Amino acid sequence: MDVQILLIAIIIALAFSLILLIAYIILVLKEVKATIYKVNLVLDSAKEVTDAMKTPIDYATSLSAGLIQGLKVFNTLKETFSKKDEPK
């Protein structure tokens, strides 16, 4: 009889420990979920900042490419007219 009472006490202690472990795991998972949500907010704001910086950089790149093409056209025209001005 004493062995049965001891086994029941051990089973109850193990069940209680298992319930506490499950509760702790649930709390940890809730914290992980909250942390992932906050990280997602930080990444969203970082994306907004980089998108805001990207637009002016794209405009500057297009402007510099246009200036380079304009200079090439100007140099081509300059070479063409300077060849016409040379005596034969």
C-alpha contacts under 8 A as a table, 3 or more apart, distances in Angstrom:
res1	aa1	res2	aa2	distance
1	M	4	Q	5.26
1	M	5	I	6.48
2	D	5	I	5.19
2	D	6	L	6.17
3	V	6	L	5.01
3	V	7	L	6.09
4	Q	7	L	5.06
4	Q	8	I	6.12
5	I	8	I	5.10
5	I	9	A	6.13
6	L	9	A	5.07
6	L	10	I	6.21
7	L	10	I	5.07
7	L	11	I	6.09
8	I	11	I	5.05
8	I	12	I	6.09
9	A	12	I	5.11
9	A	13	A	6.13
10	I	13	A	5.02
10	I	14	L	6.08
11	I	14	L	5.10
11	I	15	A	6.05
12	I	15	A	5.09
12	I	16	F	6.08
13	A	16	F	5.11
13	A	17	S	6.13
14	L	17	S	5.01
14	L	18	L	6.06
15	A	18	L	5.00
15	A	19	I	6.17
16	F	19	I	5.10
16	F	20	L	6.26
17	S	20	L	5.09
17	S	21	L	6.10
18	L	21	L	5.00
18	L	22	I	6.16
19	I	22	I	5.16
19	I	23	A	6.18
20	L	23	A	5.07
20	L	24	Y	6.14
21	L	24	Y	5.06
21	L	25	I	6.17
22	I	25	I	5.06
22	I	26	I	6.20
23	A	26	I	5.12
23	A	27	L	6.34
24	Y	27	L	5.11
24	Y	28	V	6.22
25	I	28	V	5.06
25	I	29	L	6.13
26	I	29	L	5.11
26	I	30	K	6.25
27	L	30	K	5.10
27	L	31	E	6.36
28	V	31	E	5.09
28	V	32	V	6.21
29	L	32	V	4.93
29	L	33	K	6.13
30	K	33	K	5.03
30	K	34	A	6.27
31	E	34	A	5.07
31	E	35	T	6.12
32	V	35	T	5.03
32	V	36	I	6.09
33	K	36	I	5.15
33	K	37	Y	6.20
34	A	37	Y	5.07
34	A	38	K	6.32
35	T	38	K	5.12
35	T	39	V	6.17
36	I	39	V	5.03
36	I	40	N	6.08
37	Y	40	N	5.05
37	Y	41	L	6.38
38	K	41	L	5.05
38	K	42	V	6.35
39	V	42	V	5.05
39	V	43	L	6.17
40	N	43	L	5.07
40	N	44	D	6.11
41	L	44	D	5.06
41	L	45	S	6.25
42	V	45	S	5.22
42	V	46	A	6.12
43	L	46	A	4.95
43	L	47	K	6.12
44	D	47	K	5.08
44	D	48	E	6.34
45	S	48	E	5.01
45	S	49	V	6.28
46	A	49	V	5.08
46	A	50	T	6.19
47	K	50	T	5.15
47	K	51	D	6.02
48	E	51	D	5.09
48	E	52	A	6.10
49	V	52	A	5.05
49	V	53	M	6.25
50	T	53	M	4.99
50	T	54	K	5.93
51	D	54	K	4.92
51	D	55	T	6.61
52	A	55	T	5.93
52	A	56	P	7.65
53	M	56	P	6.06
53	M	57	I	6.60
54	K	57	I	5.18
54	K	58	D	6.07
55	T	58	D	5.14
55	T	59	Y	6.34
56	P	59	Y	5.01
56	P	60	A	6.14
57	I	60	A	5.02
57	I	61	T	6.10
58	D	61	T	5.06
58	D	62	S	6.16
59	Y	62	S	5.12
59	Y	63	L	6.07
60	A	63	L	5.00
60	A	64	S	6.13
61	T	64	S	5.20
61	T	65	A	6.14
62	S	65	A	5.09
62	S	66	G	6.10
63	L	66	G	5.08
63	L	67	L	6.18
64	S	67	L	5.02
64	S	68	I	6.15
65	A	68	I	5.12
65	A	69	Q	6.25
66	G	69	Q	5.13
66	G	70	G	6.08
67	L	70	G	4.94
67	L	71	L	6.13
68	I	71	L	5.11
68	I	72	K	6.25
69	Q	72	K	5.05
69	Q	73	V	6.28
70	G	73	V	5.14
70	G	74	F	6.10
71	L	74	F	4.91
71	L	75	N	6.03
72	K	75	N	5.11
72	K	76	T	6.11
73	V	76	T	5.06
73	V	77	L	6.15
74	F	77	L	5.15
74	F	78	K	6.04
75	N	78	K	4.92
75	N	79	E	6.10
76	T	79	E	5.18
76	T	80	T	6.16
77	L	80	T	5.00
77	L	81	F	6.14
78	K	81	F	5.29
78	K	82	S	5.97
79	E	82	S	5.09
79	E	83	K	6.17
80	T	83	K	5.36
80	T	84	K	6.58
81	F	84	K	5.11
81	F	85	D	6.35
82	S	85	D	5.12
82	S	86	E	6.53
83	K	86	E	5.41
84	K	87	P	7.92
